[in-house]
Amino acid sequence: MEQRGSLADKNVLELLMEWHRQKRTGSIVLRRKQIEKIIYLRNGLILRAQSNQENEKLGQILLKKNLVSTWDLEVAVSQLKPSEKRLGQILTGMSAIKESVLNNTLVSQSRDIIFSIIDWEDGEYFLDENTDLTKEIQFEQLYTPEIILQGMRRISNIVLLLRPLGDLQAKLKLAADYLEKIRKITLLSEEKSILALLHKPSTLKDIISASGMEKLTVYRSVAALLSVGVIVQEDRPSGREGIDNAGGFRTVGAPATTLPALKIKHRKQLGEMLVEQHVVTEEQLKEALHMQGSGKGKKQLLGNVLMQLGYASENAIVDCLSTQLNIRKVENIEVADEVLRLIPFNLAKKYFVCPVRRLGSALEVAMLDPTNMAALDDLSFVTGYKIRPVIASNDAMKAAWKTYYGKSEEKALEKFERKDEPKKHELTYHALAGKEEDEDDSFEEGLSEEISSFILDEDELQNLVSGVVEELQVVKDDGAPPVEQVSVDDAPIVKLVNTILRQAISLAASDIHIEPWENKLQIRFRLDGVLHRVMSLPLTITSALTSRVKIISGMDIAERRRPQDGRVKLRIGKRRAVDYRVSVVPTVFGERVVLRVLDRSSLQIDLTKLGFDGSQLEHFQKAIQQPYGMILCTGPTGSGKTTTLYSALNSLDHSSNNILTVEDPVEYNFPGVGQVQVNEGTGVTFAAVLRSFLRQDPDIMMVGEIRDPETAEICAKAALTGHLVLSTVHTNDAPSAVGRLVDLGLKPYLVSASLLMVIAQRLLRKICKHCRTEVTVDKQVLINAGMREEEAERVVLFKGRGCEYCGNTGFSGRSGIYEIMPVTRRIKSAIAADLPSDQIKDIALSEGMKDLRRCALEKVIAGVTSLEEAIQNTLTQ
């Protein structure tokens, strides 16, 4: 039989406690306008909750948390009606998600749905005890009293919060079975303190006086404890019945409590106080309440609605709230440095709070909304202090933030940065901002993960560029070069360069291109091997921007006619450093700047994660374990050759081997490896360094590139005299590397004797897992691309549609493909006989070598990349 009622008489927590007490089974349906939410219970225990709002549905939650792919979700949804199974069952059956992860998500979904309706005062509820719930699973995390307890802590509506208190003058005492109940729930420190005070019956006034806690904190804690029957009022029953009824919850059909009268008598509402103090009229209050209950004021506090209507000032509302909640009001916020650091910047920003002072085990925090229990809970958890809120006006909070955190997020973060003297061309954020580091600050832990949080948005970037243009007054005088009227160290241009460098890190770009054209200055980032335009700037700031880059990279800003190279090290926090290799070349429209981003934290040097298949990895690992010989990586610029060699070095034992490298330039530093950078201007060439290396007792040598006959000869002879040599050459495939060495002057027999293995490689973009979708391609196209006929018949192809996670490109990340040619006896004979590359390739293929196109097609068949990507990056054999 279905029962119904109004949420104005009974809210969701009251309904849950009533059903828990009566051990009822069925569903509680709550409706307000077009929103419907349902809670299912069995024997009074919550099973789950569901909602008709899209953002609260399971599929959307799983997508938002990146727990399933769009493709898997679409497949599962398509099977819902035919299978008569639930979405979660289908997803686990598809192995798209682990059952434990799904269960945690279901619990989180149900909790969020229930907590979203605890403040509903309008709408209606329906009670249906005919729902079949025999197959439902019970989650212990959804224990009904625990959910009710947590819900009471989150109530922001004071009237609903005071309902369980009933008579505010009544004495409170511990329930007879309170020990049994508290074993099943988790209490906060405030609630435990109140239980300790109730060793004898006490009134609310007694508890407030004895605890030293704010009234609101005591009211909230007592209401929560009453709601789950841990404490009871003396004139009310205890024992089993008191578990759920002692808090003043009414049963269905019971007359409404006279709480509004109690409310007026003991604690006046904000609107009433404003009317009494002649801040607003009764008509204005009614209008604000009506607006708050409908339309765009629905989710706003009454004070905000009154300010929007222009009926009350912020100061008047803050004064009334201070009186109503018995919370101290602060106007001029003064904070000591050691107190400021107690609350992490990102948490302070999230809730717009400011610490004020430390009072023993308590921390006083200025807030706009001191009733925000989520903020109070988070602050208490992170800081380890009991939070005592004080109320402040919006103007007072803004003034405090301007003083203690700075005008921008960047300056705010600088408040937390530790003093660390920058070395030459090694810049901290202070140095990038053109400021001296004279403050003893502490930087937030984990800034590398949060760096995207302070990238400028579009409006801020526009304002920043406008500021640069306004400060740069360029004057042309009969073809004379433009004259800068602003220093390149001034804040706008510094911040612009700073933003470009940070944004490149945030987007995981490999290169930054600053390109002046006839009418604009274009900034492009290379993401996953493809250039993308990220911003267009006024041409008038070109000179200042390039000059700033040249200054921080140690170049001569007066030299604009010749190419220059430099390097910047950007230090982020205490543990992360990002290098930028800078090249400046003069063009007809101005100096063109390219910065290679060398971020060690994003360097993947695990051989098992580079993209080798099983047999390829086995061959490569076997080769690098050899005591001597030469291993070559070949491929175009940007194909990952250096990463492959670094991964090989990283897998070798540094403690028992003397490893030396010569590079142009040294891109990443490795502990335990002696690295030398080429400088041809001072005579430090590849060949010169290699000759010196042979006198350094090396076991393993890595040479950045074999580009001249002398380097090639030294490498070959070193490989024959007991050294393992790793290097790179530029050829299109592995067999062509033999011809390249011969072209450099090496005798075929010397190449045959010294060469162990040649690896040709490319990088293919991986399909974004969030927007992967199936596509259909004609079978003949697949065969023409190189697939076998049986593969073309059964293969399932995918491509990325483009989404917010991949920047609408359809790709995210890259994977390597490898053509590995071990130099076997047959191949050694072919090289010594000076056979052409195509014949050497035929021998290698006959011995099991897979060419680049075949490796690419295997990635396509595995769903890693798209067919278009494979065709564009490899040649048909």
C-alpha positions in Angstrom: 0.0 0.0 0.0 1.4 3.4 -1.0 1.5 6.3 1.4 2.3 9.8 0.6 3.0 13.1 2.4 4.7 16.5 2.2 8.4 17.0 2.8 7.4 20.2 4.7 6.2 17.9 7.5 8.8 15.1 7.3 12.2 15.3 5.7 14.2 12.4 4.2 16.2 11.8 7.4 13.1 11.4 9.5 11.7 9.0 6.9 14.9 6.9 7.0 15.0 6.7 10.7 11.3 5.7 10.9 11.8 2.9 8.4 14.9 1.8 10.2 13.1 1.6 13.5 10.1 -0.3 12.0 12.4 -2.5 9.9 10.4 -1.8 6.8 11.1 -3.0 3.2 10.3 -1.0 0.1 11.1 2.3 -1.5 10.9 6.0 -0.5 10.2 8.2 -3.5 10.9 11.9 -3.2 9.8 14.3 -5.8 10.2 18.1 -6.3 9.1 19.5 -9.6 10.8 17.4 -12.3 13.3 15.8 -9.9 12.7 12.3 -8.6 15.0 10.4 -6.2 14.4 7.0 -4.8 15.9 5.2 -1.8 15.5 1.4 -1.5 15.5 -0.3 2.0 15.3 -3.8 3.2 14.5 -4.4 6.8 15.2 -0.8 7.5 18.7 -0.9 6.0 19.6 1.3 3.0 20.4 -0.8 -0.2 20.9 2.0 -2.7 19.5 5.3 -4.1 18.9 6.4 -7.6 18.0 9.7 -9.3 16.5 10.8 -12.6 19.1 13.6 -13.0 21.7 12.8 -15.6 24.7 13.9 -13.5 23.7 11.5 -10.7 23.2 8.4 -12.9 25.7 5.6 -12.6 26.9 5.8 -16.2 27.7 9.5 -16.0 29.5 9.0 -12.7 31.7 6.2 -14.1 32.5 8.3 -17.1 33.3 11.4 -15.0 35.7 9.4 -12.8 37.3 7.8 -15.8 36.4 4.3 -14.6 34.9 3.1 -17.9 35.3 4.3 -21.5 32.6 5.8 -23.5 32.7 2.8 -25.9 32.2 0.3 -23.0 29.3 2.3 -21.6 27.5 2.5 -24.9 27.9 -1.2 -25.4 26.5 -1.9 -21.9 23.6 0.5 -22.4 22.6 -1.2 -25.6 22.3 -4.5 -23.7 20.2 -3.2 -20.9 16.7 -4.0 -22.2 17.5 -7.3 -24.0 19.3 -8.8 -21.0 17.1 -7.3 -18.2 20.3 -6.9 -16.2 21.5 -3.7 -14.5 24.2 -1.5 -16.0 26.7 -2.5 -13.3 26.1 -6.2 -13.9 26.7 -5.8 -17.6 29.8 -3.8 -17.2 31.4 -6.3 -14.8 30.3 -9.1 -17.1 32.2 -7.3 -19.9 35.2 -6.9 -17.6 35.0 -3.2 -18.2 35.2 -2.5 -14.5 36.1 -4.5 -11.4 33.3 -5.4 -9.1 35.0 -3.8 -6.1 35.4 -0.5 -8.0 31.7 -0.7 -9.1 30.5 -1.3 -5.5 32.5 1.6 -4.2 31.0 3.8 -6.9 27.4 2.6 -6.1 27.9 3.4 -2.4 29.3 6.9 -3.3 26.4 7.5 -5.7 23.8 6.5 -3.1 25.4 8.7 -0.4 25.6 11.7 -2.7 21.9 11.3 -3.8 20.7 11.1 -0.2 22.8 14.0 1.0 21.6 16.2 -1.9 18.0 16.1 -0.6 18.5 16.5 3.2 17.6 20.2 3.0 14.4 19.7 0.9 11.5 21.4 2.6 9.1 21.4 -0.3 8.0 18.5 -2.6 6.3 15.3 -1.6 7.2 11.7 -0.7 5.7 8.4 -1.6 6.2 5.2 0.5 5.9 1.9 -1.5 6.3 -1.4 0.4 5.5 -3.6 -2.6 8.9 -3.2 -4.3 10.7 -6.5 -4.9 14.2 -6.2 -3.4 15.2 -9.8 -2.9 18.1 -9.6 -5.3 19.5 -6.4 -4.0 23.0 -6.3 -2.3 23.4 -4.8 1.1 26.5 -2.5 1.5 27.7 -2.0 5.1 28.9 1.5 4.1 25.2 2.4 3.8 24.3 1.5 7.4 21.2 3.6 7.9 22.1 5.3 11.3 25.6 6.2 9.9 24.0 7.8 6.9 21.5 9.7 9.1 24.4 10.8 11.4 26.4 12.1 8.4 23.3 13.7 6.9 22.6 15.7 10.1 26.1 17.0 10.0 25.5 18.4 6.5 22.2 20.1 7.1 22.4 23.8 6.4 18.8 24.6 7.1 18.7 25.7 10.8 15.0 24.8 11.2 15.6 21.2 10.0 18.7 21.0 12.2 16.8 22.1 15.4 13.9 19.7 14.7 15.4 16.7 16.6 16.2 18.9 19.6 12.5 19.4 20.4 12.3 21.2 23.8 15.5 23.2 24.0 15.2 23.3 27.8 14.9 19.6 28.3 17.7 17.6 29.9 19.7 15.2 27.8 21.2 11.8 28.9 22.9 8.8 27.4 20.6 6.1 26.0 20.6 2.8 27.9 22.1 1.0 25.0 24.4 3.8 23.7 27.5 1.7 23.8 26.0 -0.9 21.4 25.0 1.9 19.0 28.3 3.8 19.0 30.1 0.6 18.0 28.3 0.7 14.7 28.9 4.4 13.8 31.8 6.8 13.6 31.6 9.8 15.8 33.4 13.2 15.5 35.6 14.6 18.3 32.9 17.1 19.1 30.3 14.4 19.5 32.6 12.3 21.7 33.2 15.3 23.9 29.4 15.8 24.3 29.0 12.1 25.3 31.7 12.6 27.9 29.8 15.5 29.4 26.6 13.5 29.6 27.8 11.3 32.5 25.0 13.1 34.2 21.9 14.6 32.6 22.5 18.1 31.3 20.7 20.7 29.3 22.0 22.3 26.1 23.0 25.4 28.0 25.0 23.2 30.4 26.8 21.5 27.5 27.6 24.8 25.8 29.0 26.2 29.0 31.0 23.1 29.9 32.4 22.3 26.4 33.5 25.8 25.4 32.2 25.0 21.9 30.2 27.4 19.7 26.4 27.1 20.1 26.0 26.0 16.5 28.5 23.2 16.9 26.8 21.9 20.0 23.3 22.1 18.4 24.5 20.2 15.4 26.3 17.5 17.4 23.4 17.0 19.8 20.9 16.9 17.0 23.0 14.2 15.2 23.3 12.1 18.4 19.6 12.4 19.1 18.7 11.4 15.6 20.4 8.0 16.0 19.3 7.5 19.6 22.7 7.6 21.2 21.4 10.2 23.6 17.8 10.9 24.6 15.8 13.6 26.4 14.8 12.6 29.9 11.1 12.8 29.3 11.4 10.5 26.2 11.7 6.8 26.0 15.1 5.1 25.7 16.0 1.5 24.9 15.1 -0.1 21.5 12.4 2.4 20.7 14.5 5.3 21.7 17.1 4.5 19.1 15.1 6.2 16.4 12.3 8.1 18.2 14.2 9.9 20.9 15.4 12.6 18.6 11.9 14.0 18.0 11.3 12.4 14.7 7.6 12.0 14.1 5.8 8.9 12.8 3.5 9.0 9.8 0.2 10.6 10.7 1.5 12.2 13.9 0.7 15.9 14.4 3.3 18.4 13.4 5.6 19.6 16.1 5.4 23.1 17.5 9.0 23.7 16.6 8.5 26.9 14.7 7.2 28.4 18.0 10.2 27.1 19.8 12.4 28.5 17.1 11.0 32.0 17.5 11.2 31.8 21.2 14.8 30.5 21.6 16.6 31.5 18.4 15.2 34.1 16.0 15.6 33.5 12.3 17.7 35.8 10.2 14.7 37.3 8.3 12.9 38.1 11.6 15.9 39.8 13.1 16.3 41.9 10.0 12.7 43.0 10.2 13.0 43.8 14.0 16.1 45.9 13.3 14.3 47.7 10.5 16.9 46.6 8.0 14.1 45.2 5.7 10.3 45.4 5.7 8.0 42.4 6.0 7.0 42.8 2.4 10.6 42.8 1.3 11.3 39.7 3.4 8.3 37.9 1.8 9.5 38.7 -1.6 13.1 37.4 -0.8 11.7 34.2 0.6 9.5 33.7 -2.4 12.5 34.3 -4.7 14.6 31.9 -2.6 12.0 29.2 -2.9 11.7 29.4 -6.7 13.6 30.3 -9.7 17.3 31.4 -9.8 17.4 32.1 -6.0 16.7 28.4 -5.3 20.1 27.5 -4.1 21.1 30.7 -2.5 21.1 31.8 1.1 18.5 34.3 2.2 21.2 36.9 2.9 22.5 36.7 -0.7 19.0 37.0 -2.1 18.3 40.2 0.0 21.6 41.7 -1.2 20.8 40.9 -4.8 17.4 42.6 -4.4 19.1 45.6 -2.8 17.1 45.4 0.3 19.9 44.9 2.8 23.6 45.6 3.0 26.2 42.9 3.6 27.3 44.4 6.9 23.7 44.4 8.3 23.3 40.7 7.3 26.7 39.8 8.8 25.8 41.5 12.1 22.6 39.6 12.3 24.2 36.3 11.4 26.8 36.9 14.1 24.1 37.4 16.7 21.9 34.6 15.4 24.7 32.0 15.4 26.6 33.4 18.4 29.7 33.6 16.2 32.3 36.3 16.5 32.5 38.8 13.6 35.9 40.0 12.3 36.6 43.1 10.2 40.3 43.5 10.0 41.9 40.1 9.6 45.5 39.8 10.7 47.3 36.6 10.3 50.8 35.4 11.5 52.9 33.6 8.9 53.0 30.4 10.8 49.2 30.4 11.1 48.7 31.2 7.4 50.6 28.1 6.4 48.3 25.8 8.5 45.7 25.7 5.7 47.0 24.7 2.3 46.4 27.3 -0.4 44.2 25.2 -2.6 41.9 24.3 0.3 41.7 28.0 1.4 40.9 28.9 -2.2 38.2 26.2 -2.5 36.2 27.4 0.4 37.4 31.1 0.3 38.5 31.0 4.0 41.4 32.6 5.9 43.0 31.4 9.1 42.9 34.0 11.9 44.6 32.6 15.0 45.5 29.4 16.8 43.9 28.8 20.2 45.5 25.7 21.7 44.0 22.7 19.9 41.5 25.0 18.0 42.0 27.1 14.9 39.9 30.2 14.3 39.0 30.5 10.6 37.3 33.5 8.9 34.5 32.4 6.6 31.6 33.9 4.6 29.4 31.0 5.5 30.2 29.5 8.9 27.4 27.0 8.6 29.2 25.2 5.7 29.8 21.8 7.5 31.7 20.4 4.5 34.2 23.1 4.7 34.6 22.8 8.5 35.0 19.0 8.2 37.6 19.3 5.4 39.6 22.0 7.3 39.6 20.0 10.5 40.7 16.8 8.7 43.6 18.5 6.8 44.9 20.8 9.6 44.3 18.4 12.6 42.8 21.3 14.6 39.2 21.8 15.8 37.8 24.6 13.6 36.2 27.6 15.3 34.5 29.6 12.5 34.2 33.4 12.7 32.2 35.4 10.2 33.6 38.1 7.9 32.1 40.2 5.2 33.1 39.7 1.6 35.1 42.9 1.5 37.0 41.9 4.6 37.8 38.5 3.1 39.0 40.1 -0.2 41.2 42.5 1.7 42.7 39.6 3.7 43.4 37.6 0.6 45.0 40.6 -1.2 47.2 41.1 1.8 48.2 37.6 2.6 47.8 35.6 -0.6 48.5 38.3 -3.2 46.4 39.6 -6.1 46.8 36.6 -8.3 47.0 32.8 -7.8 50.7 32.9 -8.9 51.5 35.3 -6.1 49.4 33.3 -3.7 51.4 30.2 -4.5 54.6 32.2 -4.1 53.6 32.8 -0.5 54.1 29.1 0.1 57.4 28.8 -1.8 60.6 28.1 0.1 63.6 30.3 -0.3 66.1 28.6 -2.6 68.8 30.6 -4.4 68.5 30.1 -8.2 71.7 29.2 -10.0 72.7 30.7 -13.3 70.0 30.1 -15.9 68.1 28.0 -13.3 64.9 29.9 -12.6 62.3 29.7 -9.9 58.9 31.3 -10.2 60.2 34.3 -8.3 63.0 34.7 -10.9 60.5 34.3 -13.7 58.5 37.1 -12.2 61.5 39.3 -12.1 61.5 39.4 -8.3 64.1 38.6 -5.7 63.6 35.7 -3.4 63.7 37.4 0.0 60.9 35.6 1.8 61.2 32.4 3.8 58.2 30.7 2.2 57.2 27.0 1.9 55.9 25.7 -1.3 52.9 23.4 -1.5 53.7 19.7 -1.7 52.7 18.1 -5.0 52.6 21.3 -7.1 53.6 19.4 -10.2 50.2 17.7 -10.0 48.4 21.0 -9.5 50.2 23.1 -12.0 47.2 23.2 -14.4 45.2 24.9 -11.7 47.0 28.2 -12.2 47.0 28.3 -16.0 45.3 31.5 -17.1 41.9 31.2 -18.7 40.9 32.9 -21.9 39.7 36.2 -20.3 42.8 36.5 -18.0 45.1 35.8 -21.0 43.3 38.6 -23.0 43.7 41.0 -20.1 47.4 40.1 -19.7 48.1 40.6 -23.4 46.3 43.9 -23.4 48.4 45.0 -20.5 51.6 44.1 -22.4 50.4 46.0 -25.5 49.5 49.1 -23.4 52.9 49.1 -21.8 54.8 48.6 -25.1 54.7 51.8 -27.0 56.5 51.0 -30.3 57.6 54.0 -32.3 58.8 53.7 -35.9 61.0 56.5 -37.4 61.6 56.3 -41.1 62.3 52.6 -41.1 64.4 52.7 -38.0 64.1 49.6 -35.7 61.3 49.8 -33.2 62.1 51.3 -29.8 60.8 49.6 -26.7 59.3 51.8 -24.1 59.1 49.0 -21.5 61.7 46.8 -19.9 61.5 43.1 -20.7 61.6 42.5 -17.0 58.3 44.4 -16.4 55.5 42.3 -15.0 53.1 41.8 -18.0 55.7 40.4 -20.4 57.2 38.3 -17.6 53.9 36.8 -16.7 53.1 36.1 -20.3 56.3 34.2 -20.8 55.8 32.5 -17.5 52.3 31.4 -18.5 53.5 30.0 -21.9 56.1 27.9 -20.2 53.8 26.6 -17.5 51.0 25.8 -20.0 53.4 23.7 -22.0 54.1 21.6 -19.0 50.5 21.4 -18.1 49.5 20.1 -21.6 52.6 17.8 -21.8 53.9 19.6 -24.9 57.2 18.5 -26.3 58.0 21.7 -28.1 56.9 25.4 -27.9 57.0 27.4 -31.2 56.9 31.2 -31.0 56.5 32.3 -34.6 56.2 35.9 -35.9 54.3 36.3 -39.1 53.3 39.3 -41.1 50.3 40.3 -39.0 50.5 38.3 -35.8 52.6 36.4 -33.4 51.6 32.8 -33.2 52.3 30.3 -30.3 52.1 26.6 -31.2 52.6 23.5 -29.0 53.6 20.1 -30.3 51.3 17.6 -28.6 51.8 13.9 -29.3 53.9 14.8 -32.2 51.5 17.2 -33.9 51.6 21.0 -33.8 48.6 22.8 -32.4 48.0 26.5 -32.3 47.3 27.6 -28.8 47.2 31.4 -29.0 47.7 34.3 -31.4 49.3 37.5 -30.0 49.8 41.1 -31.3 52.9 41.4 -33.4 53.9 44.5 -31.4 55.0 42.3 -28.4 57.3 40.1 -30.5 60.6 41.9 -29.6 59.9 42.1 -25.9 58.7 38.4 -25.7 61.7 37.0 -27.6 64.1 39.2 -25.5 62.6 37.9 -22.3 63.1 34.3 -23.5 66.7 35.1 -24.5 67.5 36.7 -21.1 66.3 33.7 -19.1 68.1 31.2 -21.4 71.4 33.1 -21.2 71.6 34.5 -24.8 72.8 37.9 -26.1 69.6 40.0 -26.5 71.5 42.5 -28.6 72.4 39.9 -31.3 69.5 39.6 -33.7 71.2 38.7 -36.9 72.6 35.2 -36.1 71.0 32.0 -34.7 71.6 31.4 -31.0 71.1 28.4 -28.6 70.4 28.5 -24.9 68.9 26.5 -22.1 66.5 27.3 -19.2 65.9 25.2 -16.1 62.5 25.9 -14.5 62.3 24.7 -10.9 58.8 23.8 -9.7 58.6 23.4 -5.9 61.3 21.3 -4.2 61.4 18.2 -6.3 60.6 18.9 -9.9 62.7 20.7 -12.5 61.9 21.1 -16.2 64.5 22.0 -18.7 63.9 24.0 -21.9 66.3 23.8 -24.8 66.0 27.1 -26.6 66.8 27.9 -30.3 66.4 31.4 -31.8 66.6 31.9 -35.5 66.2 35.3 -37.3 63.4 35.4 -40.0 62.0 38.1 -42.3 59.3 38.9 -39.7 61.4 38.7 -36.6 63.2 36.1 -34.5 61.6 32.7 -34.4 61.9 30.8 -31.1 61.6 27.1 -30.5 61.8 25.6 -27.0 62.2 21.9 -26.5 60.5 20.9 -23.2 62.6 18.3 -21.4 60.5 17.2 -18.5 62.2 14.3 -16.7 59.0 13.6 -14.7 57.2 12.7 -17.9 60.1 10.7 -19.3 59.1 7.0 -19.8 62.3 5.0 -19.3 60.7 1.6 -18.5 61.5 -0.7 -21.4 58.3 -2.7 -20.8 56.1 0.4 -21.4 57.6 1.7 -24.6 55.6 -0.5 -26.9 57.8 -3.5 -27.6 56.0 -6.7 -28.1 57.1 -9.8 -26.3 59.7 -11.2 -28.7 61.0 -7.7 -29.6 61.6 -6.9 -26.0 63.4 -10.2 -25.4 65.7 -9.6 -28.4 66.5 -6.1 -27.3 67.2 -7.0 -23.6 69.4 -9.8 -24.8 71.4 -7.4 -27.0 72.0 -4.8 -24.3 73.3 -7.5 -21.9 76.1 -8.4 -24.3 79.6 -7.4 -23.1 80.6 -5.7 -26.4 79.3 -4.7 -29.8 77.3 -1.8 -31.3 73.6 -1.3 -31.1 72.0 1.4 -33.3 68.7 3.1 -33.2 67.5 4.7 -36.4 64.5 6.9 -37.3 63.6 10.5 -38.0 63.9 13.4 -35.5 61.3 13.0 -32.7 60.7 9.3 -33.2 61.9 8.4 -29.7 65.4 7.2 -30.3 67.0 9.0 -27.3 64.2 7.7 -25.0 64.9 4.1 -26.2 68.6 4.5 -25.5 68.0 6.1 -22.1 65.7 3.2 -21.2 68.4 0.8 -22.1 70.9 2.6 -19.9 68.5 2.8 -17.1 68.0 -1.0 -17.2 71.7 -1.6 -16.9 73.6 -2.0 -13.6 75.1 1.4 -12.9 77.0 0.2 -9.8 79.1 -2.4 -11.6 79.5 -0.7 -15.0 81.3 2.5 -15.9 78.7 4.2 -18.2 79.7 7.3 -20.3 77.7 9.3 -22.8 78.4 12.1 -25.2 75.3 14.0 -26.4 74.4 17.1 -28.3 72.8 18.3 -26.1 72.4 16.4 -22.8 68.6 16.2 -22.6 68.2 14.4 -19.2 70.6 13.8 -16.3 71.0 10.3 -15.0 72.6 9.5 -11.6 75.6 7.2 -11.9 76.2 8.1 -15.6 79.0 10.3 -16.8 77.5 12.7 -19.4 79.4 15.1 -21.7 77.8 17.7 -23.9 79.2 18.5 -27.3 80.5 22.0 -27.8 82.1 22.3 -31.2 83.1 25.9 -30.6 85.6 24.8 -28.0 86.6 21.6 -29.8 84.4 19.2 -27.8 83.2 17.1 -30.7 81.8 13.6 -30.7 85.1 12.2 -32.0 87.3 14.1 -29.5 85.2 13.0 -26.6 85.1 9.4 -27.8 88.9 9.3 -28.0 89.0 10.6 -24.4 86.4 8.1 -23.3 88.6 5.2 -24.4 91.1 6.3 -21.7 88.4 6.5 -19.0 88.0 2.7 -18.7 84.4 2.6 -19.9 82.2 -0.5 -20.0 79.3 1.1 -21.9 79.3 4.2 -24.1 76.3 6.0 -25.6 76.9 8.4 -28.5 74.1 10.8 -29.3 74.5 10.5 -33.1 77.0 9.0 -35.6 77.2 11.9 -38.1 80.8 11.8 -39.4 83.4 9.2 -40.5 85.7 9.7 -37.6 82.9 9.1 -35.0 81.7 6.1 -37.0 85.2 4.6 -37.0 85.9 5.1 -33.3 82.5 3.6 -32.4 83.1 0.5 -34.5 86.7 0.0 -33.1 85.4 0.5 -29.5 82.8 -2.1 -30.1 85.5 -4.5 -31.2 87.7 -3.8 -28.3 85.4 -4.9 -25.4 82.9 -2.0 -25.1 79.2 -1.9 -25.6 78.3 1.1 -27.8 74.8 2.5 -28.2 74.1 5.2 -30.8 71.7 6.6 -33.4 71.7 7.2 -37.1 69.2 8.7 -39.4 67.7 6.2 -41.9 64.2 5.1 -42.8 64.5 1.4 -41.7 66.8 -0.9 -39.9 68.7 -2.5 -42.9 69.5 0.9 -44.4 71.6 1.7 -41.3 74.3 -0.7 -42.7 74.5 1.3 -45.9 74.7 4.5 -43.9 77.8 3.2 -42.0 79.4 2.1 -45.2 78.7 5.6 -46.7 80.5 7.1 -43.7 83.6 5.2 -44.7 83.5 2.1 -42.6 84.6 -1.1 -44.4 81.8 -3.7 -44.7 83.8 -6.3 -42.8 84.2 -3.8 -39.9 80.5 -3.2 -39.8 79.8 -6.9 -39.9 82.1 -7.6 -37.0 81.0 -4.8 -34.7 77.2 -4.6 -35.2 74.9 -6.4 -32.8 71.5 -5.0 -33.6 69.7 -2.2 -35.4 66.3 -0.9 -34.3 64.2 1.4 -36.5 61.3 3.1 -34.7 58.4 5.4 -35.0 55.8 6.9 -32.6 52.1 6.4 -33.2 49.4 8.3 -31.4 47.1 6.2 -29.2 43.4 6.4 -29.5 41.8 8.3 -26.5 40.2 5.8 -24.2 37.4 8.2 -23.3 36.0 8.7 -26.8 37.1 5.5 -28.6 34.4 4.4 -31.0 34.1 1.6 -33.5 34.4 2.3 -37.2 33.9 0.2 -40.3 36.4 0.1 -43.1 36.2 -1.7 -46.4 38.0 -5.1 -46.4 40.0 -4.3 -49.5 41.4 -1.1 -47.9 42.7 -3.2 -45.0 44.3 -5.7 -47.4 45.9 -3.0 -49.4 47.3 -1.5 -46.2 49.0 -4.8 -45.5 46.6 -6.9 -43.4 46.2 -10.6 -44.1 42.8 -11.6 -45.5 41.8 -13.5 -42.4 42.7 -10.5 -40.2 40.8 -8.1 -42.4 37.7 -10.2 -42.0 37.6 -10.4 -38.2 39.3 -7.1 -37.1 37.4 -4.5 -35.2 38.7 -1.0 -35.9 38.5 2.0 -33.6 39.1 5.8 -33.8 38.7 8.7 -31.4 35.7 11.0 -31.8 37.4 13.8 -29.8 36.4 14.8 -26.3 37.5 17.2 -23.5 40.1 14.7 -22.2 42.1 14.6 -25.5 41.5 18.2 -26.6 39.0 17.0 -29.3 41.9 15.3 -31.2 40.8 11.7 -30.6 44.3 10.8 -29.5 46.0 10.8 -26.1 49.6 9.7 -25.7 51.9 7.8 -28.0 53.3 4.3 -28.3 56.4 3.1 -30.1 56.6 0.6 -33.0 59.9 -1.1 -33.7 61.6 -2.9 -36.5 64.3 -4.9 -34.8 67.0 -6.5 -36.8 69.4 -8.7 -34.8 72.6 -9.2 -36.8 72.6 -12.9 -37.2 75.3 -15.0 -39.0 73.4 -14.8 -42.3 73.1 -11.0 -42.0 76.8 -10.7 -41.0 77.7 -12.6 -44.1 75.5 -10.4 -46.3 77.0 -7.2 -44.8 80.6 -8.5 -45.3 79.7 -9.3 -48.9 78.5 -5.7 -49.3 75.0 -6.8 -50.4 72.5 -3.9 -50.9 70.0 -3.0 -48.1 67.0 -4.5 -49.8 68.6 -8.0 -49.9 69.7 -7.7 -46.3 66.1 -6.8 -45.5 64.8 -9.9 -47.3 67.1 -12.1 -45.2 66.0 -10.4 -42.0 62.3 -10.8 -42.9 62.9 -14.5 -43.6 64.4 -14.9 -40.2 61.3 -13.4 -38.5 61.9 -9.7 -38.4 58.7 -7.6 -38.5 58.8 -4.4 -40.5 57.4 -1.1 -39.3 54.2 -1.4 -41.2 53.5 -4.9 -39.8 54.1 -3.6 -36.2 51.8 -0.6 -36.9 49.0 -2.9 -38.1 49.3 -5.1 -35.0 48.7 -1.9 -32.9 45.7 -1.2 -35.1 44.3 -4.8 -34.6 44.9 -4.4 -30.8 42.8 -1.2 -30.8 45.8 0.9 -29.7 45.9 3.2 -32.7 43.9 4.0 -35.8 44.4 2.7 -39.3 45.0 6.3 -40.6 47.8 6.8 -38.1 49.5 3.5 -39.1 49.3 4.4 -42.8 50.6 7.9 -42.4 53.6 6.9 -40.4 54.8 3.8 -42.2 55.5 2.7 -45.8 53.9 -0.2 -47.6 56.4 -2.9 -48.3 
